[in-house]
């Protein structure tokens, strides 16, 4: 059994993907080929955003927005400690300070009720993460940002395709970023990412920043990076995006199947009625996580922990001075979360094995 079986997905779309990749190979337009623009147009239409800008990774997407907003030493950016390190890493890379705010117990997303207490004169923006596939409470976050004249960037690296109150993730705030890492709900065959915004001027700057700051060849308006999206990856994503609505539906069917069978035995994902998750992870909570994971492993069932150590307790962020117990919900959740196999092509027979094994292990 695979945690995420990318081969099954490739087999389903093999003919289309092979043809799309062959087209790139035959053209030899490997850098900024026409497929990049085609993908950007399709991504913008899918989300409803005015601009979708392809880039080399979800991490670069986060970094590029911060660069475009001029984030640097002395600035503070509010974010969550319960996420992959990239969210806060890029803040520190620019010399700014990540300010961590605890999460909601139900959704694992940043708790809007705690954000205002963290705002200081140095705060420049808020970076909520739409974790495990569902959007954070963006209306509440945007209202706080507007009140304090801050910008908001949704880290949607796990939630592309999700919906919030009828709107699409990646078009719920000033900026949004996503990742096309292979195991994401919409994944390519290497690294890839995208930025979304409705701001024309910032979009123009972002397109330059990801290409060494140049707006025309050998004319550099800003200091930038090499953050371009590979044409081959764009070609793969164009194909997958055509099938993505169906994959979202199938992911939700598999999540519902898990929840119906497991909710009486473990704490299953909490998804508010106004949210549609894409279930980048299907994550349960158990107090005896280590023992359960080991028993499942013995039965040939893979699991994963996203994330075992919250960012404020990571050695890399120790200079920030957070003490154990300072963000209690994140710390508690990090000890209990366990992600189960989840992907659109996941066979129900595999789910039945997972469910039976969990129930049996808990009885033991």
Buried (B, 14 or more C-beta within 10 A) or exposed (E): BEBBBBEBBBEBBEEBBEEBBEBBEEEEBEEBBBBBEBBBEBBBEBBEBEBBBBBBBBBBBBBBBBBBBEBEEEBBBBBBBBBBBBBBBBBBBBEBBBBBBBBBBEBBBBBBEBBEEBBEEEBBBBBBBBBBBBBBBBBBBBEBBEEEEBBBBBBBBBBBBBBBBEBBBBBBBBBBBBBBBBBBBBBBBBBBBBBBBBBEEBBBBBBBBBBBBBEEEEEBEEEBBEBBBBBBBBBBBBBBBEBBEEBBEBBBEBBEBBBEBBEEBBBBBEBBEEBBBBBBBBBBBBEEBEEBBEBBEEBEBBBBBBBEBBBBBBEEBEEBEBEEEBBEBBBBBBBBBBBBBBBBBBEEEBBEBBBEBBBEBBEE
